[in-house]
Amino acid sequence: MGMMRSRTQVGIVGAGPAGLFLGHLLALEGIDSAIIETRSREHVIERVRAGVLEQGTVDLMNDTGLGERLRREGLRHGGVYLSFLGRRHRIDFEELTGGRAITIYGQNEVVKDLIAARSASGRPLDYGVEDVSVADFEGLRPRIRYRREGQEYEITCDFVAGCDGSHGICRPTIPAARLAVYEREYPFGWLGILARAAPSSQELVYALHERGFALFSMRSPAVTRLYFECAPDEDLGRWTDEAIWDELTARLGTADGWRPNRGEILQKGVTGMRSLVAEPMRHGRLFLAGDAAHIVPPTGAKGLNLAVADVRTLSQALAAYYREGRADLLDGYSDRCLRRVWRAQRFSWWMTSMLHRGAGGSGFDYRRQIAELDYVTSSRAAMTSLAENYVGMALE
């Protein structure tokens, strides 16, 4: 069998939210694309990932015809709680930001909506491909090669979008000397569960307890998502379901008797926490977007939202190129994205450092964190800063 060759305008490596969303935005601009993904369709859909959508992400889904199920099933939240010393304090996002809010809607739901839109468009989307490589992106005709079911394929494109995540092949293909990678590992992880239990709070609860951080979240009116701080290499095997619930109740429960509802644990896992930024987010005609370019700790709920902001910026730059022959937006892509990325890194680092104790945390650190939470929940200026960052800043 010979090589199967094809041609497209934008070759997209990775069919997570970044790659699928980019393909959707390009289709709306009349720009052709091909998307390839090494994992199976089921794996991409079933991965339990982020669930908090910023106002801008929700607006973009609605504006581009993806919002029908989101409007029906998404849970709009006008605020969050910060909990410490046995009390919950509400931060009112809508009031502090002129009506902006967040929406709880799982990343896997976003992916399902994007796959449906892609299927309807009739444009190519290939799962389960192997041996992916990208080449010639320093010239005018980059190529993507891969194998599927023993057949070799080559796609020639004008541009390649590396949307293949933190372990993908696109970022490592850029010569190391041309890339600065900034990284930070955090000395703790999150033990997270999905439980069949009706959420006992209408909004998220971020808690600092003497035993460490905990987060009360949700996926639907019937499913709760909960996390607590643990060692980065925590052994899940030593946690019985009952011990997990006891730990969550101890860290989240408040003096007025509020606590998470218990239920069957459907899934559990340990997530390590790190920050990473690769600069620049472009080399030649290869553009990085989403987790391929940056990772944030989950505390600020920014990962998925940054990926969507990246591909929105990239789709606008590509539209200007194809419609008007302008290259200035493509040239400015990395700087424009990185400004938002570093703001999100700062916010995620701040939320993380305020709410986690860490194995070596001292009594001084804990008292300082309590003082910070006391300030953030009593100063309108401090609350506004948190609210603006959390619902997503408009950086145009």
N, C-alpha and C positions, 0 to 999 in steps of 0.2 A: 504493500500500500504506500502510495506516495504521500507527500505532505499536502494537507488540505489548506489552501490559502484563501484568506478573505481580507476585506478592506473596510475600515470604519473611520469615523472622524475621531472619536474618543474611545480608547480602550480602557476599561475599568477593571482593575484587579481587586476582587473582594466584593462579596454580596451581603455584607452586613448593612447596618443603617446608612453608613457614609456612601458606599458604592451604589446601593439601590436608590437612595435619595438623589444622588447626583444624576443617575440615569433618568430618573423621573423629571427632574428640573430641565435637563438637556432636551428630553423629548418634547416638553412644552415649548422650547425655543426652536424646535425643528432640527435639532442637532442629533445626528446618529451616534449610537454607542453600542458596544458589546461588553457584557459583564461576564467574568469568569470567577469561580469560587472553588477552592479545593475541598471544602467540607460538603456534606450532604445538605440538601434543602431542610430535612428534618432537624439536623443538628443546629443549623443557623436559626431556625424558628424556636426550637425548644430551650436554647440557652437562657437561663434566668439572669437577666441583666437589669439595667437601670429602669426606673419607673417614674421619675419626676421630669415632666416636660416644662420648660420655661415658657413664658408668655409668647416669646418670639417664635419658638418651635411650633406651638399650637396654632399661631396665626398663619405660619407658612403652610402647615398641613391643610388648614381650612382654605387658604387662598389658592392652593394648587390642586384642589379636588380630592384630597386624601382624608378629609375630616368627617365623613359621614358617621363612621362607627365611633370615632373619637368623641363626637358630640353626644352620641347616645350612651356610651359606656365610660368615658373618661370622668374622673372625679375631680371637679374643680375645687381647689383649696385656696382660701383667701388669707391664710396665715399658717404659722407653725408655733409649737410650744418649745421653750427651753426649760428644762427641769433640773433643779438642784436644791439641795437641803430639804428635800421632801415636798417641794412646791413646784407647780407648773406655771410658767409665765407666757402669755400669748404675744406673739409679734404679728401685728395686723398689716399684712402686705398691701392689701387693696387700699387701705386708708393712707398708708405711708408712701405709696408709689403712684397715686392717681389712678387706681383701679386695676393695676396689673396683679396677676395671680399665677399659681402653678397648677398643673393638671396631672393627676396620677393616672398613668396609662402605660402599661408595661412595654419595654423595648420590643419584646417578641410580638406584641400586638401591632406596633408600628411596622415591624418587618413584614408581618402578614399583609397589611394594607399596601405596602410598597410592592410586594411580590404580585399581588392582585393587579395593581396598576401596570406593572411591567408586563405581565401576561397579556393584559388587554391591549397593550401597545404593539404586541407582536415582535418586539425587538429581542435580540438574542440574550439569553441568560443561561449559562451552563454551570451546573453543580458537579462536584465530585471529580474535578480535573486534577491532573498530576503533573509533576516536573515543570512547574511554571517558571519561565524566565523572561526578563525584559531586557532589551538591547537597543543600541543605536539611538538612545534618547538625547544624546548630545548633538545629533544631527536633525534633519527635517522629517525623517520617516522612521519613527520608533517602531519596534516590533515586539509583540508578545507571542511567546511560544508555549505550548503545553501539549499534554497527551490526554486522551480520553478513550477508555476501552481499547487501548492498543493503537489507536489512530493518532498520528502527529498533526497538530494544527499550528498555523501561524497567522496572526492578525497584524496587518500593517495599519498604523494609525497616524494621525497628525499629532496627537497628544496621548500620554498615558497618565491615568489617575491611580495612584497607589492608595487604595482604600482597604488594605489587607491586614490591618491591625498591628499590634505591637510585636507579634512574632512572624510577620509576613516577610516576603522576599524583596519588596520594593525598597524600603529604607536601606537595608544592607547592600543593595546593588549600587547605591551612590558611593563614589570614592570617599573613603573615611576622611581624607584630608579636606574634603569640601563640605563637611558636615560637623557642626558643633553639637554635642549631645550633653544636655544638662540633666542630672539625675539626682534623686534623693530617695533613699529607702527609709521607711518609717519602722520603728522598733516594735510594731504591734500589727495585728491583723483583726479581721472581723469574723466571728463565727455567726453565720446567718442561717435563718430558717424561713421556710414558707409553711404556714399552718392553716388548716381548715378551721378557722375561728373568725367570727364576726369582729371587725375592728371595734374596740371599746372607746376609741377616740375618733372624732371626725377628722382630725388633722394629725400630722406627724409630730412626734415628741422626741427631741434630742435631749438626752440626759447625761449629766456628769454625776457620778456617785463615787464614794470613797473606793469602791472596788473597780472603778473604771467606767468607760463610756457605754451607753446603750442607746439604741434607736428603735422607736416604734413606727412602723410604716405599714403600707397595705398595698394590695394589688386589685382588690375588688371588695364589694360589700360583704363577701363571704370568706375572703382570704387575707390573712395578716402576714406581713413581712417584718421580721424582727432580727436585730443584730446586737451582739455585744463584743466589746474589745477583748482580745485574747492574744496569746503569743502568735507571732507570724507563722510558726511551724506547729501550731496547736494540733494535738492528736485528737481527732474527732471521736475515736474509739473509746476514749475515757469519759465521754459525756453521754449519759443516758438521757432519754427524752425528759424524764422528770427533773434531772439535774439542770438541764437547759432552761426549763420553765422556772425552776426555783431561782436561778441566777438572773433571768430576765425580770422576774417579779421583784427581787431584791433591789435591782438597779433602777427599775422604772417606777415602781409603786410609790405613791405619794401619801402624805399624812392624812388627806381627806378620804382615803380608801380607794382611790383609782388604781387600777392595775390592768395589764393586758388580759384579755380572755384567753383561756387555754383551749387547745384542740389538737387534733391529730397533726403531727409534723409530717409534711408531704415531701420535703427536701431539706437537706442541710449541707453546708460546706464552709470551708475556711478561705477567706480572701486575704492575701497579703496586700500591703498598701505601699504605693510608691508614686513619685512624681517623675515625669520625664518630658523634656522638650527637645526636639531636633530642629536645628536652625541651619540654613533656611529650609522652608517647606517645599522648595522647588530646586531641581537641578536639570538644566536644559529643558527638555519637553516632558519631563517626569514631575508630576505634582503630587505631593503627599497630602492626605486629608484624614481627619479623625485619629484613631489610636495609632496609626502608622507614624504620625508626627508627634503625638503628645498623649501622655497618660496623667490623669489626676486622681488623687485619692477620692473615694466615693462620698466623703463627708459633705461636700458642697453640691453634690448632684449635678456635676457639670459635664461629664464625659460625653454622653449622647448629644447634649445640647451644643457642645463645641464642634462635634462632628457635623451636625446639621448646619451650623454657622459657616464652617469651612466650605462645604459643598455649595452652599448658597452663594458665597463669595466667588468660588471657582466657576460656577455656572454663569454668573453675571459677566465674569471676565471672558469666558469662552464665547458667550453670546455677542459681546462687543467685538471680539476678534472676527467671528464669522459674518456678522452683520455689517460691520463698518471697517473691517481690516485693521482695527486698533489693537496694538499689543501692550498699551500702557497698563491696563488693568491686570493682565497676566503678569507683567513685570512687577506690579505692586501687590500681587496676591499674598506672598509670604509675609511681608511687613504688616499688611492689613490684618491677616489672621493672627499673627504672633502678638499683636497688641492685645487682642481679646484673650488669647491663650494665657499670656502672662498675668493678666488681671484675674483670670479664673484660677491660675496656680496660686496666686497670692491669697485669694479668698478661700480656696480649698485648704491651703496650709494653715490659715488663721483659724478656720472652723475646727480643723483637726487638732491644732495645738491647744485650743481653748477647751476641748472636750475629752481629750484622752490623757490617761495618767501615765501609761508606759511602765515597764517593769521597774525602772530605776527612779521613778518620780518621787520627789521629796515632799515632806509636809509643807515646805515653803511654796513649792510649785502648785500644790493643791489649793492652798489658801489664796494664792494669786489668781488661780483660775476662777475660784468662787467670787472673788472681788470683780473679775472681769465680767462674769455672767451677771452679777448684781448691777454693774454699770450698764451693760448692754440691754438689760430688761427694764431699766428705769430712766434712761436718757433717750429722748426722742431722736436726737442726732445719731446716736449709736444704733438705735433700732432701724432708722432710715437707711443707714449704711448697709446693715445686714440685709434688709428687705430688698434694696436696689440690686445688690449683687445676687441674691438668691433667685429673684424672679427673672433676672437676666437684663444686663444693661444693653441699651441700644447703642452700638458702636458702629457708626457708618463711615 
